[in-house]
């Protein structure tokens, strides 16, 4: 028995012209709100209120950030700013004398390094350990 597998399930259907239902609702809502502004408010105030509403509607309808709709970005930003944040780092109050002694010790250790000596970073160290593990393991198996 053969079944048809739906394709292009991530693409929304174009319902009204070249607009999807969401795009049409955003634009129609903003248009209605702008019409209400112009009917009941002074023309200058109506322009001042209509510009951000129209800009937001166009942004919500057509703008995508990294392939995601702008409404998802707004939702993520709102959740980030309203929820509590968990900070795990605790600042230990270190005495100024201890801090200056530690800085002096680090400076003297850096001064004792001969010029031209390559710096060994954590990434380079892990790459070196990995390469030694691989080459060491292949010699033992032979």
SEDREN-846053 format. One record per residue: y, z, x of N, C-alpha, C in turn. Coordinates in pm, whole numbers, padded with zeros to 5 digits, always signed. Atoms other than C-alpha are relative to their C-alpha. Example, Ala and Ser with C-alpha at 12.3 -4.5 7.8 and 13.67 -1.06 7.14 Angstrom:
-00119+00000+00089-00450+00780+01230+00120+00000+00090/-00119-00006-00082-00106+00714+01367+00109+00073-00077/
//
This chain:
-00116+00000+00084+00000+00000+00000+00124+00000+00089/-00121+00011-00079+00339-00100+00143+00118+00062-00074/-00120-00062+00056+00657+00095+00090+00121-00054+00072/-00123+00045-00061+01008-00022+00149+00075+00121+00053/-00074-00109-00062+01194+00202+00391+00148-00035-00008/-00143+00030+00008+01566+00226+00317+00064-00005+00139/-00072+00013-00126+01791+00115+00600+00148+00020-00026/-00144-00021+00007+02156+00184+00671+00034+00111-00099/-00026-00109+00093+02145+00517+00488+00126+00077+00035/-00121-00070-00040+02444+00646+00684+00126-00072-00045/-00115+00079+00042+02673+00371+00552+00025+00027-00148/-00034-00026+00140+02855+00463+00231+00023-00132-00072/-00017+00121+00080+02865+00209-00051+00147-00022-00029/-00135+00037+00036+03188+00024-00111+00004-00016-00152/+00001+00000+00146+03267+00092-00474+00121-00072-00057/-00124+00057+00053+03629-00004-00535+00063-00085+00108/-00052+00090-00102+03730-00309-00336-00072+00024+00131/+00060-00029-00131+03674-00233+00030+00002+00150+00030/-00008-00144-00018+03703+00144-00026-00127+00068-00053/+00108-00082+00052+03431+00401-00064+00056+00093-00107/-00046-00089+00106+03447+00656-00345+00089+00110+00056/-00082-00106-00060+03580+00929-00113+00138-00051+00037/-00129+00057-00039+03852+00704+00027+00087-00024-00122/-00077+00026+00122+03956+00601-00322+00053+00129-00061/-00045-00127+00058+03973+00962-00443+00115+00059+00081/-00110-00051-00084+04186+01067-00143+00129-00076-00027/-00121+00081+00018+04428+00777-00190+00055+00012-00142/-00047-00011+00139+04443+00804-00571+00063+00137-00024/-00058-00133+00015+04504+01179-00556+00137+00011+00065/-00129-00004-00070+04783+01140-00301+00104-00084-00074/-00094+00084+00075+04940+00858-00502+00048+00072-00125/-00039-00075+00120+04936+01069-00818+00094+00115+00032/-00087-00111-00040+05089+01366-00638+00138-00051+00041/-00130+00058-00039+05362+01146-00488+00079-00046-00123/-00069+00041+00123+05441+01002-00833+00058+00121-00071/-00052-00124+00063+05475+01356-00970+00122+00051+00075/-00116-00042-00079+05709+01443-00682+00123-00082-00038/-00114+00086+00028+05931+01143-00757+00050+00015-00144/-00044-00015+00139+05936+01209-01131+00078+00129-00023/-00058-00131+00033+06033+01576-01119+00094+00057+00106/-00084-00054-00106+06218+01629-00791+00110-00100+00039/-00106+00086-00053+06532+01494-00629-00062-00097+00100/+00064+00108-00079+06463+01171-00437-00017+00039+00148/+00010-00039-00141+06532+01324-00092-00115+00099+00018/+00108-00098-00009+06301+01619-00153-00135-00068-00026/+00124+00072+00030+06041+01384-00302-00048-00077+00122/+00039+00071-00123+06045+01172+00016-00053+00098+00105/+00043-00098-00100+06017+01483+00233-00139+00057-00031/+00132-00051+00037+05714+01607+00039-00106-00109-00004/+00096+00109+00013+05552+01267-00011-00050-00051+00135/+00041+00054-00131+05546+01166+00356-00122+00073+00058/+00119-00066-00052+05305+01440+00471-00124-00018-00088/+00113+00018+00090+05088+01401+00161-00062-00138+00021/+00051+00135-00022+05059+01025+00214-00066-00013+00137/+00059+00004-00134+04994+01071+00586-00136+00068+00004/+00128-00070+00005+04719+01324+00519-00105-00082-00076/+00094+00082+00077+04559+01098+00256-00050-00119+00080/+00041+00115-00083+04557+00799+00491-00090+00047+00114/+00082-00054-00109+04419+01013+00773-00138+00038-00051/+00129-00040+00056+04145+01159+00552-00083-00123-00039/+00072+00118+00045+04056+00813+00425-00055-00085+00113/+00037+00102-00098+04041+00607+00742-00023+00050+00142/+00007-00044-00140+04066+00814+01063-00130+00074+00028/+00124-00067-00042+03748+00923+01244+00019+00052+00143/-00004-00061-00132+03719+01154+01544-00143+00004+00053/+00134+00009-00058+03416+01076+01761-00105-00040-00104/+00093+00049+00100+03253+00895+01469-00017+00090-00120/+00010-00091+00114+03298+01188+01229+00127-00011-00084/-00119+00005+00085+03530+01186+00929+00097+00115+00032/-00104-00098-00033+03858+01373+00971-00014+00128-00081/+00017-00119+00083+03771+01612+00688-00094+00100+00067/+00090-00089-00072+03486+01753+00900+00072+00069+00116/-00079-00059-00108+03727+01810+01188+00092+00109-00055/-00085-00101+00062+03967+01993+00956-00081+00123-00041/+00085-00112+00039+03682+02206+00823-00041+00084+00120/+00039-00073-00121+03565+02296+01174+00118+00079+00056/-00119-00069-00050+03922+02385+01280+00032+00122-00088/-00027-00112+00091+03972+02602+00971-00100+00113+00022/+00102-00103-00024+03642+02784+01030+00021+00069+00134/-00023-00059-00132+03727+02837+01396+00113+00102-00005/-00116-00088+00003+04064+02993+01321-00016+00119-00094/+00012-00109+00096+03950+03210+01030-00113+00097+00030/+00113-00088-00027+03622+03353+01158+00025+00087+00121/-00011-00089-00115+03583+03640+01398-00063-00066+00121/+00052+00053-00125+03521+03556+01759-00067+00112+00078/+00076-00098-00076+03270+03732+01979+00031-00021+00148/-00030+00005-00142+03393+03805+02330-00094+00095+00072/+00099-00081-00069+03123+03930+02564+00052+00057+00131/-00051-00044-00129+03329+03974+02881+00085+00125-00022/-00080-00122+00007+03464+04324+02929+00070+00019+00134/-00080-00016-00120+03742+04382+03176-00013+00144+00049/+00004-00132-00061+03673+04675+03406+00128+00018+00079/-00124-00021-00072+03989+04823+03534-00034+00033+00146/+00026-00015-00142+03961+04779+03909+00128+00050+00065/-00118-00054-00067+04192+04977+04127+00062-00107+00088/-00073+00096-00081+04455+04783+04313-00048+00006+00145/+00046-00014-00140+04331+04921+04645-00134-00069+00020/+00130+00065-00010+03974+04804+04578+00014-00151-00005/-00020+00144+00014+04096+04462+04471+00059-00058+00128/-00062+00052-00122+04316+04419+04781-00099+00007+00115/+00102-00008-00105+04029+04537+05005-00102-00112-00015/+00096+00108+00023+03793+04286+04843+00062-00134+00037/-00068+00125-00036+04050+04007+04884+00011-00014+00151/-00010+00004-00146+04100+04098+05249-00135-00032+00063/+00134+00027-00053+03723+04098+05311-00038-00146-00023/+00030+00140+00028+03689+03757+05146+00080-00092+00091/-00083+00082-00089+03977+03618+05351-00051+00003+00143/+00052-00007-00137+03830+03744+05678-00133-00075+00011/+00126+00074-00003+03488+03599+05587+00026-00150+00000/-00034+00143+00002+03649+03264+05512+00059-00043+00133/-00060+00034-00129+03838+03276+05844-00107-00012+00109/+00106+00003-00102+03513+03332+06042-00087-00124-00008/+00081+00121+00013+03357+03007+05916+00055-00106+00096/-00048+00102-00093+03374+02742+06190+00047-00124-00075/-00050+00119+00068+03574+02432+06098-00106-00111+00001/+00094+00110+00011+03371+02135+05981-00132+00042-00063/+00122-00047+00064+03101+02350+05822+00004-00040-00148/-00003+00040+00142+03005+02202+05485-00019+00121-00091/+00013-00108+00097+03038+02425+05184-00125-00023-00083/+00122+00007+00079+02719+02500+04996+00029+00054-00138/-00026-00043+00137+02778+02508+04624-00132+00028-00070/+00119-00033+00076+02536+02630+04360-00077-00126-00038/+00066+00125+00037+02465+02271+04250-00075-00060+00117/+00066+00054-00118+02388+02156+04602-00121+00085+00039/+00109-00089-00033+02172+02461+04660-00120-00023-00092/+00112+00023+00092+01966+02399+04347-00063-00137+00023/+00056+00131-00033+01928+02029+04438-00087+00008+00125/+00077-00016-00123+01808+02128+04784-00131+00074-00028/+00121-00074+00035+01561+02379+04639-00096-00090-00077/+00084+00091+00078+01434+02116+04394-00067-00101+00091/+00059+00100-00090+01385+01857+04666-00104+00063+00092/+00101-00067-00083+01202+02111+04884-00125+00031-00080/+00116-00026+00085+00978+02206+04593-00082-00126-00021/+00072+00126+00025+00891+01843+04525-00070-00048+00126/+00062+00048-00124+00832+01744+04886-00104+00097+00051/+00099-00101-00041+00651+02071+04959-00126-00009-00081/+00115+00008+00088+00427+02027+04658-00084-00124+00029/+00075+00123-00024+00333+01670+04747-00078+00011+00130/+00072-00016-00126+00234+01772+05103-00123+00088-00019/+00112-00090+00021+00012+02050+04975-00114-00069-00076/+00103+00066+00078-00171+01821+04734-00078-00102+00081/+00066+00104-00079-00257+01563+05002-00105+00053+00085/
//
